[in-house]
Amino acid sequence: MNSISLCISTYNRVDDLTRLISSALMQVPKVPIIVYDDASSDATAEIVRTQFPTVSVIAGKNNVGLIAARNICIREASTPFVIILDDDAFFTSPKTVQQTLDDFSSERIGAVAVPFTENGVLMQGETAGPSIGLARSFIGAAHAVRRDAVLACGGLRESYGFYCEESDLAIRFLAAGLVVRHGSADPVTHCPNADRKPLLRRQLRWRSEFRFKYCHTPALLLLPVLGSHLALLVFRCSQFGGLAATLKLGYSTWRDVIKSRHERKGVGFRTYFLWRRLSESPRLTLGDIDDVPAVRRALEGSDSFAVQ
């Protein structure tokens, strides 16, 4: 019985997708593959079904976006673990999926930041020797999750739209006693689209970071944290399209966050400060957490939800 599935969400990139599937079919042992076609107009679903009959294809009728598409794939999977790659990534080693499965070596591990290269630079490839090195979050282009833990917390939060949904899941994991670890597998390759629209991406990232801070910052720290984030936006308005565009971005972000204010559930102080510590050097390991009583209590408690 398989223990891990590969899930791919795709939209109008059938050439990239077929490259990824071809590389995935070379994995040893074989891995079930689930593709969610997010209402592509390039006949993606038909092409995949014809060329790769063993791949499970879900053809969406409406474009729901990347985060919602990943949630659909995770729910569709029947394995305890799921590895997720962007459709413009591909495997370069037949061992990566099995190595990633092996990285879930503790029940404490909720997600694995799978190593990948992008423009020749290794991402998420930090190691702590024989120890399990912890990461604060992971990059969505290549990661793996414990499926039941994702479902227990309600899945990826789709209101983000783009950016920070990974951090949102990671901090909810942390509040439930689960951690994200750096992967040790052979890296995959990620070839992002050349048209990255840097201004739009900066705006989307700021918007998502504001939402993340609103959702998870403890109540006593909320006003200064949000205030500093807004101040940074105004101070760097030239990076966000000028003052008028900056003010519009700030207003629309606040309006959207207020509309979804029911999502706010600030984590406890112990989880919050542990979250901040995970971004610092030297990197924490799972052994460090087990050795520090205060940190261990933070992980054994549950500030947001309980994973059954």
PEFEN-V573373 format. One record per residue. N is the residue number from 1. RES is the residue in one small letter. PHI is phi in whole degrees, 0 to 359 (none if undefined). D_FIRST is the distance of its C-alpha to the first C-alpha in whole Angstrom. Layout:
n,res,phi,d_first
N,RES,PHI,D_FIRST
N,RES,PHI,D_FIRST
This chain:
n,res,phi,d_first
1,m,none,0
2,n,288,4
3,s,252,7
4,i,217,9
5,s,243,11
6,l,258,15
7,c,244,17
8,i,226,21
9,s,255,24
10,t,216,27
11,y,209,30
12,n,56,32
13,r,223,31
14,v,295,29
15,d,294,31
16,d,298,29
17,l,298,26
18,t,295,25
19,r,296,26
20,l,296,23
21,i,298,21
22,s,302,22
23,s,289,21
24,a,291,18
25,l,290,17
26,m,268,18
27,q,292,16
28,v,235,14
29,p,288,11
30,k,298,11
31,v,235,10
32,p,297,10
33,i,239,14
34,i,241,16
35,v,242,20
36,y,253,23
37,d,271,26
38,d,276,29
39,a,59,31
40,s,294,32
41,s,253,35
42,d,251,34
43,a,62,32
44,t,305,29
45,a,301,26
46,e,295,28
47,i,295,28
48,v,295,24
49,r,298,23
50,t,285,26
51,q,279,25
52,f,227,21
53,p,296,20
54,t,275,16
55,v,276,17
56,s,277,17
57,v,245,20
58,i,248,22
59,a,262,26
60,g,285,28
61,k,276,31
62,n,231,33
63,n,285,33
64,v,256,31
65,g,96,31
66,l,298,29
67,i,293,28
68,a,297,27
69,a,297,25
70,r,295,23
71,n,299,23
72,i,299,22
73,c,298,19
74,i,297,18
75,r,295,18
76,e,289,16
77,a,295,13
78,s,243,10
79,t,261,9
80,p,295,11
81,f,232,12
82,v,225,14
83,i,255,16
84,i,237,19
85,l,236,22
86,d,296,25
87,d,290,26
88,d,261,28
89,a,248,26
90,f,200,24
91,f,278,22
92,t,243,25
93,s,226,22
94,p,283,19
95,k,256,18
96,t,300,18
97,v,295,15
98,q,295,14
99,q,296,17
100,t,293,17
101,l,300,14
102,d,296,16
103,d,292,18
104,f,277,17
105,s,272,18
106,s,221,20
107,e,293,20
108,r,287,23
109,i,275,21
110,g,265,21
111,a,209,21
112,v,238,21
113,a,277,24
114,v,289,23
115,p,298,26
116,f,210,27
117,t,255,31
118,e,220,33
119,n,55,36
120,g,82,36
121,v,255,35
122,l,281,32
123,m,245,31
124,q,56,29
125,g,249,29
126,e,291,31
127,t,232,30
128,a,238,31
129,g,65,31
130,p,284,29
131,s,278,29
132,i,266,27
133,g,284,29
134,l,263,29
135,a,242,30
136,r,287,31
137,s,209,29
138,f,215,28
139,i,263,28
140,g,298,27
141,a,300,26
142,a,204,24
143,h,201,22
144,a,222,18
145,v,224,18
146,r,277,17
147,r,300,16
148,d,295,17
149,a,290,20
150,v,297,21
151,l,294,21
152,a,296,23
153,c,262,26
154,g,89,26
155,g,84,24
156,l,293,26
157,r,278,30
158,e,284,31
159,s,291,35
160,y,292,35
161,g,77,35
162,f,201,34
163,y,78,34
164,c,73,33
165,e,295,30
166,e,291,28
167,s,296,31
168,d,300,31
169,l,293,28
170,a,296,28
171,i,287,31
172,r,291,30
173,f,301,27
174,l,300,29
175,a,295,31
176,a,262,28
177,g,92,28
178,l,250,25
179,v,232,26
180,v,254,25
181,r,245,25
182,h,289,26
183,g,284,23
184,s,242,24
185,a,286,22
186,d,300,23
187,p,291,25
188,v,269,25
189,t,248,28
190,h,244,29
191,c,241,32
192,p,294,34
193,n,303,36
194,a,293,39
195,d,273,41
196,r,270,40
197,k,50,43
198,p,302,44
199,l,296,46
200,l,299,44
201,r,293,41
202,r,297,43
203,q,295,44
204,l,296,41
205,r,295,40
206,w,299,43
207,r,301,42
208,s,290,39
209,e,296,40
210,f,296,42
211,r,299,40
212,f,300,38
213,k,295,41
214,y,298,42
215,c,290,39
216,h,240,38
217,t,291,41
218,p,304,43
219,a,304,46
220,l,293,48
221,l,255,47
222,l,297,47
223,l,297,50
224,p,295,51
225,v,292,47
226,l,292,48
227,g,298,51
228,s,292,50
229,h,291,48
230,l,292,50
231,a,297,53
232,l,297,51
233,l,299,51
234,v,292,54
235,f,299,55
236,r,252,53
237,c,301,54
238,s,296,55
239,q,277,51
240,f,244,50
241,g,99,52
242,g,100,56
243,l,296,57
244,a,298,57
245,a,295,53
246,t,294,52
247,l,297,54
248,k,296,52
249,l,297,49
250,g,298,50
251,y,294,51
252,s,294,48
253,t,294,46
254,w,298,47
255,r,299,48
256,d,292,44
257,v,294,43
258,i,297,45
259,k,298,44
260,s,248,41
261,r,296,42
262,h,296,40
263,e,283,37
264,r,290,39
265,k,204,38
266,g,305,39
267,v,283,37
268,g,289,39
269,f,299,41
270,r,297,39
271,t,295,36
272,y,298,38
273,f,285,40
274,l,294,37
275,w,303,36
276,r,294,39
277,r,295,38
278,l,292,35
279,s,267,37
280,e,260,39
281,s,252,40
282,p,290,39
283,r,295,35
284,l,285,34
285,t,245,31
286,l,298,29
287,g,295,31
288,d,300,34
289,i,295,33
290,d,293,32
291,d,273,36
292,v,256,38
293,p,305,38
294,a,296,39
295,v,291,36
296,r,297,34
297,r,295,36
298,a,297,35
299,l,283,31
300,e,279,31
301,g,276,33
302,s,219,32
303,d,273,35
304,s,240,33
305,f,201,30
306,a,249,28
307,v,270,24
308,q,281,22
